[in-house]
Amino acid sequence: MALLQADHLTVYVAFHFVLITLLSFTSATPGRGSANVLSLPQPYDFLYYTGVRSYFGEEWVKAAELLEKAILTKESLSRVRRQCHEKCVEAGREAFNRLDSEKGSLHDLWTLDWVQQRAECLRFCVGRSVSPAAQLPVSTDIDYEFGSRNAYNFLQVTYYKLEKLQKAASAAHTYFVANPSHLEMRNNIEKYRRMEGVTEEAFQDRELENENHWVLYDSAVQYEASSDWLKAAEKWKECVNETLRQTDECRLQCEMASQRLPEDREVDDSKSVYEQAADLSLSLLSCRQSCVTQVATRPGRISSQEDFLPTQLEHRHIAQFKAGDVGGAVQTLRSLLLFYPSDHDSLDNLQLYSETLGGDTESQGTQPAQEIVGYINRALDEKKLLYFGMENLDFSFTDPDLWTPEDVVPESLRDNWRAVKEKINARMEEGEKKEEVDDSGFYAGGPVPQVGVTIAMDDTVLNGTNRVVLDDAATSAGDGYRGRRSPHTPHETFEGLTVLRAVKLAQDDMVNQTDARLFYELGERVKVLLHSYFRSPSILYTSFTHLVCRSAIAGDQEGRLDLSHPVHVDNCLLEPETNQCWREPPAFIHRDLSALLYLNDNFDGGDLFFTNRDAKRVTARVKPSCGRLVGFSSGPVNPHGVSAVTRGRRCALALWFTKEKLYRDMEREEAAAMWAAGGQSVVEEEKEGGASPARNARNRASRQGRGRVTGARDEL
């Protein structure tokens, strides 16, 4: 009897699978007999492969045309599917409205009538613009090629051969965003930056439209770092909305594209129509669920950010509360509680918000946002069907969410489900423990080789690893030139000077030759001191030298809560909310050791401070003093920031050192060459190599990219 009931349940669920299949799979079936001229007659995979063949045949014009057309066709196909989906939403509405009023077998008939009308609308709509061949599913190889942006790899070489350098640089940058470990492309980008006719506008991600939620995410985090809670709350709202939109777009493409069966489930003619429909429908539901992971994965990364949407809601309610919008914070927090209804911190915050509102009962009774309610309900309905398929139909499904309630998972699957969840939590905890480990290869405590230089603070006093403060490391101050406002705060101006710029200014008699030489020599002195103290087993090369001045704007300091420079890490992208630090551009991943030499102290504020990876808990502070040198390893054990400069002008020499000769600062060598050409002796720097400036591979990644917290990172 139990077996008979199970069979009936399987058929019942399978019928719902059939409806899902008819609503989606049939919509992508190639249309027949369309008399219209098709705007997308060729599949984008055919265009891509043809373009690649032209590339290897060195037919550069043809290759560029076909590769660009493949990219455009793929985008156009997605747009057609989206437009047709929107147009056919109302198709069969009359039949759909009868479902609640009809009973018995007529209910099923009206359901099928509704499904058929909607499917016919979609088939006709797509068929008007897309040829039957262009509607067929593409291979997994093509999915990989476009997912890894390999078309742009071919395009950058093609445009270079055609001497279209601006387009070549744009293609190179777009490819590199998703392939940050590709050293050859990094070198190519550096070369493009030095080429005449290539402007900064070329270094834009051509796929940025599909990553706008990450742009908003980074912007919101940056406003948080500067304590601008009103703008942070606005950006978090936009980020949540854009994340939901991107998720819906991904789900729509799952629905409108022809579904492939999983690789391990071949079509079996002996299966009933219900069983075959169930296979296809489970694949569709799995595709929809996977959109959570796709949207939460940054370009170029392998893993997604766990709890991406709940994390945004958590940030948003805090920003709203600090901005004074307590009612809005209540609604956002109630939305967050839909994911984790028993979370103690959230419940405590809700109590705090209720007490803050006092007698405002209307705001206290605010309900969760309807879009989040719909998101949760839809996800749970899909998960129930997928877990049913796992238990009864031998289907494989990996749940992308940590918040899935245990009661959604069938009893027979819960042990495995708990084990997977525990592994994920263990991995996240392990990531937090890495905060205490410094794998830089430096070991603080070595000798200080220069007379008069004293150790003012070491690891113990600074509560960290590979940190030091040395006093009397310099005896003279430098100068800067008037530049743009600081990218970090509107309350200060920012000025900077590089060694090569100083030499050129000296040649024009705008800077004293002795001062320019001192600028150069101070960098060498700092390198010798830190190489010895940190007992580096490798040669240290100067990667970049920057004289930085920050000036407080008079009359613009009252009530300041922002930072002169938000918390960041020098060689990776700090993600405080997950305690992760990503070694990828636009971070300067080749930097190994950081230094800051203070050149004056007649100002207020401007302290350097270190934090834990959460960017909240300050572990140590260093007060500026003329001639004081701060050195520390550049990695994730040393997140740091600069407090607001509230009076006067703070000048310091910022230096970064690398173990990799490839990333040495070629501008220093160029400056030395200019001095030598003038018949003047110079301090000898690394004699090895002697590559021309054009071979410098120092990563000057575009500051218009995805700067996580800090934006530009050429100053401390």
N, C-alpha and C positions, 0 to 999 in steps of 0.2 A: 504493500500500500504506500509506504514511504517513497519507494522507488517511482511508483506511478505519479505521486504528487510532484516529485522532483522533475519528472519528464514534462509534466504540464507547466511547471514554473519555467523550465528551460525554453519551451515553445513560446510562453508568454513574453519572456524577456527577449527572445529572438525576434518576435514580432516588432517590438520596439526598435531592435537593431535594424530590421528591414526598413522601418520608417526613416531612421537616421540615414541609412544608405541611400534610399530613394531621394531624400532631401539634398544629399550632397554628391554622391557618386554619379548619379544620372545627370547632375547639372554640368558636369565636366565632360560628358560624352560628346564627341565631335558632332556638330550639327550636320544635317544632310540637306542637300539641294538648295543651299544659300546662293541666290543669284547675284548678290551684291559683290562689288570688288572688295576683297579683303585687305584690311590695312596691315595685318600681321600674317603674311602668307608663308613665311619661313620660320621654322622653330629656332629658338635662340641657341640650342645646342648644336644644330647644323651650322649656323653662322659662326659659332665659336670655333668648332673644329676646322671649318674652312679657313677661318682667319689664322689659326695656328699653323695650318699647312702653308699658307702664304708667307707666314713669318719665317718658317724654316726654309722656304724657297727664296727668301730675301726679296720678296715682292712687297716692299715696305708700304707703298701707298695703298695697295689692296688689303694688306694685313691690318693697317690702321682703320680703314673703312669698315671691314667686316667685324673686327673686335669691338669697335664702338657701337656698331649696329647690334651686335649680340647683347651688349649691356643695355642699350636702349630698348630692345625688344623684350628682354626679361622684365624691365621696369614697366613697359607698356602693358604686358600681359597681366601683371599684378593689378595695374590700374583698371583695365577692362573688367577683370573679375570683381573688383571692389565696386565699380559703378553698376554692374549688372546685379550684384547682390543687393545693393541699395534699391535699385529700380524694381526688383521682383519681390520685395518684402511683402507687399500688399496682394500679390497674386494668390488667388484662391481664398481670399479672406472670407468670402461668403460661406464657402464650404467649411472653413475653419470655425466660424461662429456657430455653426449648427452642431458642433461636436458636443457642446454642453447640454443641448436640448434633445438630442436623439439618443435612443437606447437600442440595445440588442445589436443585431448584425448591421443595421443602418449606420451605427457609430463607426464601424470599421470602413464602410463604404464611403462615408463622408471624409474620413481621414485619408483614404487613398485618393479621393477626388481632389482634396486640397494639395496633397503631395504631388500629384500628377500635374496640376495646373502650375504650381510653382516651378517644378522641374522643366516643364515646357517653356515657361517664360525665360528661365535661365539659359536653356539650350539655344533658344532663338536669339537672345540678346548677345551671348558670347559668339554664336555662329556668325553674326553680322560683321564682326570685326576680326575674328581669328579663324584661320584655316583649320580644317580637321587635324592636319599633321602638327600644327603648332599647339594644339590642345593636349596632345599625348604627354604622358609623364616622361620626365628626363631620367637619365641613369644616375646612380649614386655618384659616379665619377664626376659628372657635370655639377651635381650639387656641391661636391667638394671643391671643384675648381672655382666656382663662384663664391662659395663660403670662405675660401682662403684668398680670394681676390687675385687669383693668378692671372686673370685677363689684364690687370694693370701692370703686372710684371712684364708681360709681353709688350704692352703698349709703351712703357717707358723706354725700352730699347728701340722700338719702332720709331717713336717720335724723335729720339736722339739721332737715329740714322737719317731722318728726314730734316734734321736741324731745326726742329720745332721744340726749342729747349723749355719754353714755358709749360707746354703741354707735357713734356717728358718729366719735368720736375713734379707736376701735379700728379701724374700717374705713379711716380716713384713714392711720393708721400702717402698717397692713398693705399698703396700696397704695404708700405712700411708700418702704417698704423695697425694693421692686422697681423703683421709679421715682424715684431720688434726685435727678434733675435737674428734677423737676416743681416749679417755684417756687410755683405757686398752692397746691399741696398742702402745701408747707412752711409757707406763711403760714397756711393753715387749721389745721395742727397747733399752731402757736404760739398762735393764737386759742383753740383748745380748751384748751390748758394754762392759760389765764387764766380760763376759765369756771368758774363755781361749779357744783359737783356732779361735775366731771370729775376723777377721781383718777388717780394714776400707773399703777394697774393697767390702765387703758384702753390704754396705749401698749405693747401686746404684739403681736407678730406672730402672727396667727391661723394662718399657714401654717408655723409654726416646727417642727412635727412632721416635715415633709419636709426640714428643714435641720439636724437635730440633729447631723449629722457636722461641720457648720461650727461649731456651738457647742462641740463637743468639741475641734475643731482649735484654735480661739482660746484655749480654756482651757489646752490643752497648751502652746501658745506662751507664754502668760502665766506658767505655772509654770516654764518654761525661763528666762524673763527674770528671775525671782526666784531662780534656781538651786535650786529645789526638785525635784531630779531624780527622786526616788521618785514623787511625784505626777505629774510630767511623763510618766514611763514608763507609769504607769497610764492617764493620759488618752490617750496615743498608742495604747495597746492598744485602748481603747474606740473611739477615732476610726477605727482601721483596721477593726475589726469592724463599726462602723456604716457605714463607706463601702462595705464589701462587701455589707452588708445592703441599703443603698439601691440599689446597683448591681443586686443580684438582684431587688429589687422593680421596678425600671425594666424589666429584661429580662422579668420575668413579665408585665408589662402589654403588652410587645411581643408576647409569645406568645399572650396571651388575647384581645387586641383584633383585630378584623378588619383585615387588611392592605390598604392602598391601593397600587396600582401607582405607581411614580414618574411624575411629571407628563409626562415625555418618552417614556413607554412605554405606548402605548395597547393595549388588548386586541385581538389579531389572531386572528380565527377560523380563519385558515389555519394557525396554529401548532399543533404537536402538544401533547398533554397534558403531555408532559415539558417542552417549552419554556415553556408557560404556568406550570407548576408551578415551573420554575426562576426565572422572573420574580418570582413571589410569594415564593418562599423566599429569594432574594437580598435582597428588600426587608425580609424578617423579620430576616435576619442583619445587614443594615446597621443596622436599628433597634436590635438588641441591642448592636452595637459602639458606636453613638452614645451609649449610656448612660454610657460613660466620660466623654464630654464634658459630658453633662447633670449628672452628679453632681459634676463638678469645676468647675461654674460657679456662682458666688454669685448670689443673687437681685439683679437690677438690673444685672448685668454682662453685657457682650456676649461677652467671651472667657473661656475656661476657664483654670484653672491647669494648666500643662503638668506631666506626670509626677506627678499628684496622689497616687496610691497609693505609688509609689516614694519620693516625698518624705517621706511619713509614716513609711515604714519606715526611712529614713535618720535622721530625727529620733529615732525610737524606739530604735534600737540604740545611739545616742550616749547618750540618757537612761538606758538600762538599764546601760550600762557605768559611767557616772558615779554611778549609784545602787548600784553594787556587784554587779549581777546580770550577771556576765560570761557565764554559760551562756546566759541569755536573749538577751543581745546577739549571741552567736554564731548562734543560731537566726534571729534577725531579720535579721542581716547575710547569712546564706546565702539567706534569702528575697529580699532585695534583689538579690543576685547572679543570681537567676533572670531578672531584668529586664535587667541589664547585667553579664554574666558576665566581661567583660574589663576592668571599671573598676579602674584602678590604685589609687585611694584606698581602695576597698572591699577589695581584695585585701590592701593594706598593713594595714588595720584588722583584717582576719581574722587575719593573722599576729601582730599585736599581742595580740589576744584569746587566741590559742592559747598564746603565751608567758606571758601573765598566768595562764592556767589551769594551766600547768606540767604536772604528772603526771595531771591529771584527764582521762584519755582518753575517758571517757564523754561529758563535755560537749563536748570537742573534736570528737567525731564526730556531734554533733547535726545532724539533718537539717532542711531548711526546713519551715516550717509547711505542713501539708497543704492548708489552705484557699488558700494562695498558689500551691501547686503546681497545684491544681485550676483556679484562676483563669487561670494562664498557659496550661495545656494547652487549656482550653476556648477561650481567646482565639485561640491559634494555629490550632486546627482551623477556627475560623470564618474567620479571615483567609485561610487557604489556599483555601477555597471561594470567598470573595469575590474574591480575586485571579484565580482561575480564571475567574470570571464576567466580570471586567474584560477578560481576555485573549481569551476565546472567545465570550462572549455579549453583548458590547457593553454591559456594565453599568458604571455610574459609582459609585465608592466612594472616600471620603476616609478614610484610616486615622487614627484619633484618637490613636494612640500613637507616641511617639518611639522606644520601645524595640524595635519590631518588628524581628526579625532580617532581614538582607538576603536570606538564602537562602529566606525565605518568599515573596519577591516574584519572579514569573517574570522571566526574563532580558529579555524584550522590554519590560517595564515599569520596569526598574530605573533607567534614565536619568532618566525623569520623577520617579520616587519619590525619587531622590537630590536632584534639583533642589528639590522641595517641602521636603524635610527641611533643606536648606541655607538656604532662605528663612526657615524657622521659627527655626533657630539664629541666623541673622543678626538677626532681629527681637529675639530674646532678648538678644543681645549689645548691640544698639542701646539696649535698655532699661537696661542696666547703664551705658552711657556717659552717659545722661541725668543720672546722679548729679552730673556735673561742671558742669551748666548750671543757672543760676538765672534764671528768667524772671519774677521778682517785680517788676521795674521799679525796684528800689532799687540805688543805686550808692554803696557805702561810701566815706568819705574827705572828707565835707563838713565845714564849720566847726562848732565847738562854741560856741554863742552865750552860754553862761553863765560868768561870771567864777568862777575857782577850780576848775572842773571840768576834769579832765585825762584824756587818753587813756592808759589803762594797757596795753591789748592791742588790736591791730587784726587784720585778715584774715591778715596774714603770720604773726604770733605765734600766732594761733588756728588756723592751717592750714586755713582754709576760706573761704567766700564770704559777704559781708554779715554779719560778726560784729564786735562791738566790746565792750570793757569800759571804762567810764568811772568814775573814782574821784571821791569827794566830790560825788556828785550829790544827796545829801540830808543833812540834819543832825539829824533827829529820828527816833525809832523809833515804830512803831505798836503796836497790841495786838490780840489776837483774843479769841474766846470759846470756852469748852469745847464741843467738838462730838463727832462720832463718831470711831471709830478710822479710821486711814488705810485706804483701799481697796487699798493696794498692799503692805503688809507688816504682820504682826502684832506687830512689834518696836517700832513707833512709834505715837503718837497723832497725830491730824490735827485742826487747828482752822482755821476760815476765817471771813472777814468781808467783806461787800460794802459799797460806799459807802452804799447805801440803808439797809442794816441798821445801819450805824454812826450814821446820822442819827436813825433811830428809837430806838436805844439812848440817844443824846444827849438826845432829847426826854424820855425816861424817867429822865434823870439817872444812867444806868448807865455812860455814857461822857462824858468831858469834851467840851464843844462845840468847844473849840480843837483837840483831837486829831481829832475827826471832820472838821473843816474842813481840817486838815493832810492827812488821808487823801485828800481830794478834790484838793487843790492839788498834791500830789506827782504824781498822775496827769497833771495838766496840764503840770507841769515836765518829766516824762519824755517826753511827746508832743512838746514843743517841741525838746528835745535830739535825739531820734532822727529827727524830721522833717528837721532841718537836717543831721545827720551822714550820713544815708542818701540825702540829696538827692532826696527823693520829689517827683516832678512833680505828684502828686495831693494833694488835701486828705486828711489822716488823721483818722479818727474813732475815738474810744475805743470798742472793742467790748465789753470786759469788764475789770473791775478786781477783784482778789481779794487780800486780805491773808491769807497762808497761814503757819501755824506747824506745825512737825513736832517732836515731843518724843520723845526716846529713853526707852524704858521701863526703869527701873532694874532691874538684875539679869537682863536678858533680851537681852544683847548678845554673849555669848561665842560665838565661832565663826560670827558672822554672815557670810553670803555673798550675801544678797539686796540689793536696791537700795531706796532710799527711794521712787524713782519710776522704773519701767522705761523703757528707751529707746523713744521715740516721736517723731512729728512732729506739729506743732500743727494743720495744716490738711488732713491726709490720713491714711489708715490705712496704717501701715507694715507691709510684709510682708517681713521680713528674708530669708527663705529664697529669695525670687525677686527681691530688690532692687527691688520695686515699691512704689509708694505711691499708694493709691487715693483720688482726690478725691471722696468720697461720705460721707454721714452714716453712722454717728454722729460722724465727724470734723467739726470746725468749719471748713468749707471756705471761709468768707468771711474768715478771719483772714489778714492779710498780714504783720504785723510783731509780734514777741514781745519782751517785756522783763521783766527781773527785777531789782528793787531790794532789795538786802540791808539789813535794818534792825538786825542785830546780828551779832556774830561770836564770842560767848562759848559756843561749842559745838564738838564734834568731829565731823568728817565733813561730809556734806551738800554736797560739791563738785558743781557743775554740770559735766557733761562732754559733749563732742560725739563722734559716731561716724560711720563710713560707713554706707551703707544696710544693710549686713549686721548692724548692731547689735552687732558684735563688736570691730571695730578702733577704738579710741579715738583721735581725732585731736587733741583739746585738752581741757584741764581749766581750770576757773576756781575759785579758792578764795574762799569768801565773805569779805567784809570790810564792816563797817558803812559805809553810804553808797555802796557800789559798785553800779554799774548795768551789767547785761549786756543787749545788744540784738542781735537777729538776725532775718533774714527767716524767716517761719513755714513755708516750704515744705520739700520733700524734700531740699534740699541741707544741711539742718541738723537731722538726727536728734540727740536729746539725752536725757539722763537725769540722775538725781540719786543720788549715792552714799549709802550708809546714814548716818543720823545716829546716832552711837553714844554720845554724851553731850550732855546739855543740850537746849536748845530753839532751833531755827533758824526765824527769822521773816523773811519777805520779802514784798514787794509784787509780785504777778504782774499784768502788764498785756498786753492784746492790742489791736492797732489794725487798722482796716480802711479800705480806700479807698471802700467802698460805704456811702453814707449810710443805706441801708435797714437796715444791720446795726449802727448805732450803739447804744450802751448807753443805753436809755431810762431805766434806773434812776438814772443820773447826772442826767438832766434832771428826773426826779421828785424827787430829793434837792434839786436847786437850787430847784425850785418850793416845796418844803417850807420851805427856808430863807427864800425870798422871802415866803412867806405869814406867816412869823414876824417880818417886818419887818427881817430882817438882810440885809446885802449879801453877795453870793456872787461867786465868780469866774465870769466870763462864759464859757460854753462855746459850741458851735456854735449860732448864732442861727437858721440856716436851718431851715425846716420847722416844727418844734414839734409834731410828731405826739404824740398821747396815748400813754400806756404800752401801751394795748391794741393799738397798731399796730406794736409792736416785733416785728421778724421775726428776731431773733437766734435761731439754732438751738440750742435746749436739748434735743438729741436724747436719747432715753431711755437711761440708763446700763445698762439691763437688756438692751440690744440686742446687736449683734455687735461689741463693742469688741475690736479685734484683739489689741493687746498691752497697752494701758494701762488699759482700763476708762474711768474718768472722766478728763477732760482739762481741767479748770478750774484746774489748778495746775501749777507748775514745780518 
